[in-house]
Amino acid sequence: MSGIENISPRTEVDARLLAALEQAREAGWLGSERSLAQDIGLPITVFYKVRTSLQSFPKEGLFSLEALLGLSPAFVREGQQPPFRLPAQPETIKRSVYERLRIAGLAQNLTANTVAERMGLSPAKWKMLKAGNEAQLPGLAQSISQAFPLLSTAWLLLGIGTASAALDGPFPLQPARLQQVPLALEAVVVHLPFVDTRARAGFVSAYLSGTRVDNLPLQPYLSKANLRPTADSLLIEVEGDSMMPTLHSGDVLLIAPVPITDWKFLSGGVYTVLFGSDHLVVKRVKRNTLATEGTLRLESDNPTGGQIELQGADIIGIFKVLAITRNL
């Protein structure tokens, strides 16, 4: 008997796909083999033969499976990438809300139960979503944003654009960047410049030079009717524990600049303050004597965080904290 006769029809591609399927099933994102075969357009007998190494994946089933799970062609054909990846470009593939949530969950190594819990959905409501009855779930946009705060709610809910809202390169600071995607009567998704912990020094330097937020990436923000961001609003990530228990490290704040003419009237609230050549802090205004003594005292909510007293001449910019948009 020749060695050729002992070679299984299963290819390396088949092995990678079956391993990815098993991983997705263990995470609770896939049902029975029969339902999966139906989803990818294969007879159950063909799917069984693939699984038992009697046959390779037909081409039509291969393409359907890539779309179903968000598998990248580089992984399927070459095994060069992690199996589950978010789409990097807008797609023409029509998917349900549940299918996009599944892709996002698998890409972030989250089980279906974890996503359902983050969304605050009961098993019955999760079943409704899975069945495509999302229209019967009020507040779905908010639930999705809560479960995936760093992904585009517009893509997850409506399939608009890409999963990641960050854009590379400069963009003009104009109201036109607040392109709104209607989700419901009470909420819209807008994309705002985002200052993460690594971008703080660069943000202050840019603000000093007058370019302000030209090179910041954009991040989605779910805007509600009672609090619409303006064209100069920003999102900024909290670093450290100096403002605990009010703010936690990793919280993302919606902030808006305070006109310099109003600085002397600040009292009691929480603000983001830029000062010196490269300093940025989030503190509470403790004592404001800018109008009389030319100083502004800032205080941490955490007793161990200390106080800062600034000279008015050292202050570059002050931003009012309007809302906490994320608290993981």
C-alpha positions as CSV (number, residue, x, y, z in Angstrom):
1,M,0.0,0.0,0.0
2,S,1.5,3.4,-1.0
3,G,1.7,6.3,1.4
4,I,-0.6,8.3,-0.8
5,E,-3.5,6.2,0.1
6,N,-3.2,7.0,3.8
7,I,-3.3,10.8,3.3
8,S,-6.4,12.4,4.7
9,P,-8.5,14.7,2.5
10,R,-8.5,17.2,5.3
11,T,-6.1,20.1,4.6
12,E,-4.4,22.5,6.9
13,V,-7.1,25.1,6.1
14,D,-9.7,22.6,7.2
15,A,-7.9,22.0,10.5
16,R,-7.6,25.7,11.2
17,L,-11.3,26.2,10.5
18,L,-12.5,23.3,12.6
19,A,-10.3,24.5,15.5
20,A,-11.8,28.0,15.2
21,L,-15.3,26.5,15.1
22,E,-14.6,24.6,18.3
23,Q,-13.3,27.7,20.0
24,A,-16.4,29.6,19.0
25,R,-18.7,26.8,20.1
26,E,-16.9,26.6,23.5
27,A,-17.5,30.4,23.9
28,G,-21.2,29.8,23.4
29,W,-21.5,31.6,20.1
30,L,-22.5,28.6,18.0
31,G,-25.3,26.1,18.3
32,S,-25.6,22.5,17.0
33,E,-23.7,21.2,14.0
34,R,-27.0,21.1,12.0
35,S,-27.7,24.7,12.6
36,L,-24.1,25.7,11.8
37,A,-24.2,23.7,8.5
38,Q,-27.4,25.5,7.7
39,D,-25.8,28.9,8.4
40,I,-22.9,28.3,6.1
41,G,-25.1,26.7,3.4
42,L,-23.8,23.1,3.6
43,P,-25.8,19.9,3.8
44,I,-25.3,18.3,7.3
45,T,-23.8,15.2,5.6
46,V,-21.1,17.3,3.9
47,F,-20.3,19.1,7.1
48,Y,-20.1,15.8,8.9
49,K,-17.6,14.5,6.3
50,V,-15.5,17.6,6.7
51,R,-15.4,17.2,10.5
52,T,-14.5,13.5,10.3
53,S,-11.7,14.2,7.7
54,L,-13.5,12.5,4.8
55,Q,-13.8,15.6,2.8
56,S,-12.4,19.1,2.6
57,F,-14.5,22.3,3.1
58,P,-16.2,23.2,-0.2
59,K,-15.3,26.6,-1.4
60,E,-18.8,28.1,-0.9
61,G,-18.8,26.9,2.7
62,L,-15.4,28.3,3.2
63,F,-16.4,31.8,2.2
64,S,-19.6,31.6,4.2
65,L,-17.7,30.6,7.3
66,E,-15.2,33.5,6.9
67,A,-18.1,35.9,6.8
68,L,-20.0,34.2,9.6
69,L,-17.2,34.4,12.2
70,G,-15.2,37.3,10.9
71,L,-12.2,35.1,10.0
72,S,-9.5,36.9,8.2
73,P,-8.3,35.4,4.8
74,A,-4.7,35.5,6.1
75,F,-5.6,33.2,8.9
76,V,-7.7,30.8,6.8
77,R,-5.2,30.4,4.0
78,E,-1.9,30.9,5.8
79,G,-2.5,30.8,9.5
80,Q,-0.6,34.0,9.9
81,Q,-3.1,35.9,12.1
82,P,-5.3,35.2,15.2
83,P,-8.5,33.5,13.9
84,F,-11.0,36.1,14.9
85,R,-10.5,39.7,13.8
86,L,-12.7,42.8,13.5
87,P,-13.3,44.0,10.0
88,A,-10.9,46.8,9.1
89,Q,-12.9,48.1,6.1
90,P,-16.6,48.8,5.5
91,E,-18.2,45.7,4.2
92,T,-21.1,44.9,1.9
93,I,-21.9,41.7,3.8
94,K,-25.3,41.8,5.4
95,R,-25.2,40.7,9.0
96,S,-27.6,40.7,11.9
97,V,-26.9,42.6,15.1
98,Y,-26.2,39.3,16.8
99,E,-23.7,38.2,14.1
100,R,-21.8,41.5,14.5
101,L,-21.8,41.1,18.3
102,R,-20.5,37.5,17.8
103,I,-17.6,38.8,15.7
104,A,-16.8,41.5,18.2
105,G,-17.0,39.0,21.1
106,L,-14.8,36.4,19.5
107,A,-12.3,39.1,18.5
108,Q,-12.0,40.2,22.1
109,N,-12.1,36.6,23.5
110,L,-15.5,37.2,25.2
111,T,-18.1,34.4,25.7
112,A,-21.7,35.0,24.7
113,N,-22.7,34.9,28.3
114,T,-20.2,37.6,29.2
115,V,-21.5,39.9,26.4
116,A,-25.1,39.3,27.5
117,E,-24.2,40.2,31.1
118,R,-22.4,43.3,30.0
119,M,-25.5,44.3,27.9
120,G,-27.7,43.7,30.9
121,L,-29.9,41.2,28.9
122,S,-31.8,38.4,30.5
123,P,-31.6,34.9,28.8
124,A,-35.0,35.6,27.2
125,K,-34.0,38.9,25.8
126,W,-30.7,37.5,24.6
127,K,-32.6,34.8,22.8
128,M,-34.8,37.4,21.2
129,L,-31.7,39.2,20.0
130,K,-30.2,36.0,18.6
131,A,-33.5,35.3,16.7
132,G,-33.3,38.7,15.0
133,N,-36.0,40.5,17.1
134,E,-33.8,43.4,18.1
135,A,-36.6,45.9,17.3
136,Q,-38.4,44.6,20.4
137,L,-35.5,45.5,22.7
138,P,-35.7,49.2,23.8
139,G,-32.4,50.8,24.7
140,L,-30.4,48.4,22.6
141,A,-27.9,51.1,21.5
142,Q,-27.0,51.9,25.1
143,S,-26.7,48.2,26.0
144,I,-24.3,47.7,23.1
145,S,-22.2,50.7,23.9
146,Q,-22.0,49.5,27.5
147,A,-20.8,46.0,26.4
148,F,-18.3,47.3,23.8
149,P,-17.3,50.9,24.9
150,L,-14.2,51.0,22.6
151,L,-16.0,49.8,19.4
152,S,-18.3,51.7,17.1
153,T,-21.9,51.4,18.2
154,A,-22.9,52.4,14.7
155,W,-21.2,49.4,13.3
156,L,-22.4,47.0,15.9
157,L,-26.0,48.1,15.7
158,L,-26.4,49.2,12.1
159,G,-23.4,47.8,10.2
160,I,-22.3,51.3,9.3
161,G,-18.6,52.0,8.8
162,T,-16.1,49.8,10.5
163,A,-15.9,48.2,14.0
164,S,-13.0,50.6,15.0
165,A,-13.8,54.3,15.1
166,A,-10.2,55.5,15.3
167,L,-9.0,57.3,12.2
168,D,-5.4,57.8,11.3
169,G,-4.0,61.1,10.3
170,P,-5.0,64.7,11.0
171,F,-8.6,66.0,10.7
172,P,-10.0,69.5,10.9
173,L,-11.5,70.8,14.1
174,Q,-14.9,71.6,12.6
175,P,-18.5,70.8,13.5
176,A,-18.6,68.7,10.4
177,R,-16.8,65.9,12.2
178,L,-19.9,65.4,14.4
179,Q,-21.5,63.3,11.7
180,Q,-24.5,61.8,13.5
181,V,-25.8,58.3,12.9
182,P,-29.4,58.0,14.2
183,L,-30.0,55.1,16.5
184,A,-33.2,56.0,18.3
185,L,-35.1,59.2,19.1
186,E,-33.1,59.7,22.3
187,A,-29.6,58.8,21.2
188,V,-27.1,59.2,18.3
189,V,-23.5,58.1,17.8
190,V,-20.9,60.8,17.3
191,H,-17.2,60.5,16.9
192,L,-15.0,62.7,19.1
193,P,-11.2,63.3,19.5
194,F,-9.9,60.9,22.2
195,V,-6.9,61.6,24.5
196,D,-5.7,58.4,26.0
197,T,-3.0,58.2,28.7
198,R,-0.2,57.8,26.2
199,A,-1.3,60.9,24.3
200,R,-1.4,63.4,27.2
201,A,1.9,65.1,26.7
202,G,1.4,65.4,23.0
203,F,-2.1,66.8,23.5
204,V,-0.8,69.6,25.8
205,S,2.0,70.4,23.3
206,A,-0.4,70.5,20.4
207,Y,-2.8,72.7,22.4
208,L,0.1,75.1,23.2
209,S,1.0,75.4,19.5
210,G,-2.6,76.1,18.6
211,T,-3.3,73.0,16.6
212,R,-5.2,71.5,19.6
213,V,-6.7,68.1,18.6
214,D,-5.7,67.9,14.9
215,N,-3.9,64.6,15.3
216,L,-6.1,62.8,17.8
217,P,-7.9,59.6,16.9
218,L,-11.7,59.6,17.0
219,Q,-13.7,57.4,19.3
220,P,-17.5,56.8,19.3
221,Y,-19.7,58.4,21.9
222,L,-23.3,57.7,22.5
223,S,-24.9,61.1,22.7
224,K,-28.2,61.5,24.4
225,A,-30.8,64.2,23.9
226,N,-30.1,65.8,27.3
227,L,-26.4,66.1,26.7
228,R,-25.2,66.7,23.2
229,P,-21.4,67.3,22.8
230,T,-20.4,70.5,21.0
231,A,-18.0,70.8,18.1
232,D,-15.1,71.3,20.5
233,S,-15.9,68.5,22.9
234,L,-13.3,65.8,23.6
235,L,-13.0,62.4,25.3
236,I,-10.2,61.9,27.8
237,E,-9.0,58.8,29.7
238,V,-8.5,59.0,33.4
239,E,-5.1,57.9,34.7
240,G,-4.4,57.0,38.3
241,D,-6.6,56.9,41.5
242,S,-6.3,60.5,42.7
243,M,-10.0,61.2,42.0
244,M,-11.4,58.0,43.5
245,P,-14.1,57.2,44.4
246,T,-15.6,59.7,41.9
247,L,-13.4,58.7,39.0
248,H,-11.4,55.4,38.4
249,S,-8.4,54.8,36.3
250,G,-9.6,54.0,32.8
251,D,-12.8,56.0,33.0
252,V,-13.4,58.0,29.8
253,L,-14.7,61.6,30.4
254,L,-16.7,63.8,28.1
255,I,-15.1,67.3,28.4
256,A,-15.7,70.7,26.9
257,P,-13.4,73.8,27.0
258,V,-14.2,76.6,29.3
259,P,-13.7,80.1,27.8
260,I,-10.8,82.0,29.4
261,T,-13.2,84.8,30.3
262,D,-15.1,82.3,32.5
263,W,-12.1,80.8,34.4
264,K,-12.5,83.2,37.3
265,F,-16.1,82.0,37.9
266,L,-15.2,78.3,38.3
267,S,-16.4,76.7,41.6
268,G,-16.5,73.2,43.0
269,G,-16.8,71.1,39.8
270,V,-14.4,68.6,38.3
271,Y,-12.2,69.9,35.5
272,T,-9.4,68.9,33.3
273,V,-6.6,71.5,33.5
274,L,-3.6,72.0,31.2
275,F,-0.7,74.0,32.7
276,G,3.0,74.5,32.4
277,S,4.7,73.0,29.4
278,D,3.4,69.4,29.5
279,H,1.0,68.9,32.5
280,L,-2.6,67.7,32.4
281,V,-4.6,66.9,35.5
282,V,-8.2,66.0,36.3
283,K,-9.1,67.6,39.7
284,R,-11.8,69.4,41.6
285,V,-11.7,73.2,42.0
286,K,-11.1,73.8,45.7
287,R,-10.5,77.6,45.8
288,N,-10.7,80.0,42.9
289,T,-9.0,83.4,43.4
290,L,-8.1,84.1,39.8
291,A,-10.0,87.3,39.9
292,T,-8.3,88.6,43.1
293,E,-5.1,86.8,43.8
294,G,-4.4,85.2,40.4
295,T,-4.4,81.6,41.7
296,L,-6.5,78.4,41.3
297,R,-6.3,75.6,43.9
298,L,-7.2,72.1,42.7
299,E,-7.9,69.2,45.0
300,S,-8.1,65.4,44.6
301,D,-11.2,63.6,45.8
302,N,-8.9,60.9,47.1
303,P,-7.4,62.2,50.4
304,T,-4.0,60.8,49.4
305,G,-4.1,62.6,46.0
306,G,-3.1,66.0,47.4
307,Q,-3.7,69.6,46.1
308,I,-2.2,71.8,43.5
309,E,-2.2,75.6,43.5
310,L,-1.7,77.1,40.1
311,Q,-0.8,80.6,39.0
312,G,-3.2,81.9,36.4
313,A,-0.3,82.7,34.0
314,D,0.7,79.0,34.0
315,I,-2.8,77.7,33.0
316,I,-3.0,76.8,29.3
317,G,-6.6,75.5,29.1
318,I,-9.5,74.3,31.3
319,F,-12.1,71.8,30.3
320,K,-15.3,71.1,32.2
321,V,-16.1,67.4,32.9
322,L,-19.6,66.9,31.5
323,A,-20.1,63.1,31.9
324,I,-18.3,59.9,32.7
325,T,-18.8,57.9,29.5
326,R,-17.2,54.6,30.5
327,N,-16.5,52.9,33.8
328,L,-15.1,49.4,33.4
